[in-house]
Amino acid sequence: MLQTNLLRTSTFRLAVIYLALFAASAITVLAYVYWNTAGFLGRQTDEAVQAEITGLAEQYAQGGLPLLVHTVIQRSRDPGQSIYLVLDPAGRVLAGTLDGKPNVRPGPDGWFDFDYRRKTIDGSLEVKAARARAFYLPEGYYLLVGRDVQERREIEDLITNSLVWAIVLTVALGLLGGLFMSRNMLARVDDINQTSRDIMQGDLSQRLPISGSGDELDQLARNLNEMLDQIEALMTGMRQVTDNIAHDLRSPLNRLRNRLEVTLMQDSSPADYRMALERTISEADQLLGTFNALLMIARAEAGALRESMTWVDPANVVQDVAELYEPVAEESDLTLRIEAQEGMSIRGNRELLSQAVANLLDNALKHGRPVSPESEDAAITVTVAPDKEKPGRGVVVSVADRGGGIPEAERSHVLERFVRLEASRNTPGSGLGLSLVAAVARLHGGRVTLEDNDPGLVVALHLPVSGR
């Protein structure tokens, strides 16, 4: 089964395809080398024979047949690789290194290959290959001039065998390499599949294994693990939201029902009924505000509003929102200062950014404290400036107050939904303001930081210029 899986993996198929291409390329190159080598040796042999023929032709032109026969006899005493044969018209050997005429028909150009017997050093005979060219001289005499090509044939056979073994070893090693790579790849894919099955069965704590090699599978595993972290966080957040909704909304709904029930049970005047209805509408508005905030957070975290992003000047957004809150600040004896650098643009959703700034200002107005008239500092300061951590690539929108602040240990906790510290239990709110700010920041590819204002709190919304 494992072998079948190995052969069906894409890695093995790619290895086989690469091996086929490499083998074809290698065979082409080796064939070209063989063709050139064999051709060179063949041309060298033919040129040597042709040189012998030219020399004997000169001897024949100078002294006729007697000088030719004499020259062949002289050269046959130490022929080396050369082969000679001179026959009379009757077929008798006059001179040369052969015992008789080869029983091979020459080609149209007079060239032919044949086998002949030759004595070795110890006196024994062995069959060797030769290549020669034959001529018929005037009066029927026969002249053969050739070369021993046994060594050339052996060299060609050696090259051929080497090429064949090279191709065989290339294919064998390529297949073994493909099986090895496929086995490793299949093992890693099996681990990923097993982990995926565990996750599909409900164990969201499982994560894909990372080998540490940094290859594409590791990159895929890291991306999937980050996705699983986000899914697990969303699932945990969903459970927490469900619990918080059931806990935080049960009390106002019970109060709403009890008030209506008590009002119906009593014999009240129209003014009492009117007051009860007004209080009921007020609490219903608070409940609707909570649900609207939850809906907006869900839409922001789902990225449903990302397509509606346009180029927005955060300074204009802050000034528009601050203009609405200035009367409220004056009623609370709080000074509101705007320090917004204009001319900067980010890719964002204006509605969500306005809501996030409004939430920050609302929190600052609820928890901020007035400053003395002698102080040059404002009770609440809203700032829009370039992000020093990302020069030219980010904007920071911050709201600073002079209130009691938030303990450092609780700063990450307050960004969760329905989280309210003890100090803010007596103030109106649902605990969703900073959660919405954090969701808006994530939608725009940014983040939220909480820092000490000594005294008070600084909430900074870090936004990249281009969003995602």
Buried (B, 14 or more C-beta within 10 A) or exposed (E): EEEEBBEEBEBBEBBBEEBEEEBEEBBEEBEEEBEEEBEEBBEEBBEBBEEBBEEBBEBBEEEEBEBBBEBBBEBBEEBEBBBBBBBBEEEEBBBBBBEEBBEEEBEEEBBBBBEBEBEEEEEEEEEBBBBBBBBEBEEEBBBBBBBBBBEBBEBBEEBEEEBEEEBEEBBEEBBEEBBEBBBEBBEBBEBBEEBBEBBEEEEBEBBBBBEEEEEEBBEEBBEBBEEBEEEBEBEEBEEBBEEBBEEBBEEBEEEBEEBBEEBEEEEBEEEEEEEBEEBBEEBEEBBEBBBEBBEBBBBBBEEEBBEEBEEBBBBBBBBEBBEEBBEEBEEBEBBBBBEBEEEBBBBBBBEBBBBBBBBBBBBBBBBBBEBEEEEEEBBBBBBBBBBEEBEEEBBBBBBBBBBBBBEEEEBEEBBBBBBBBEEBEEEEBBBBBBBBBBBBBBBBBBEBBBBEBEEBBBBBBBBBBEBE
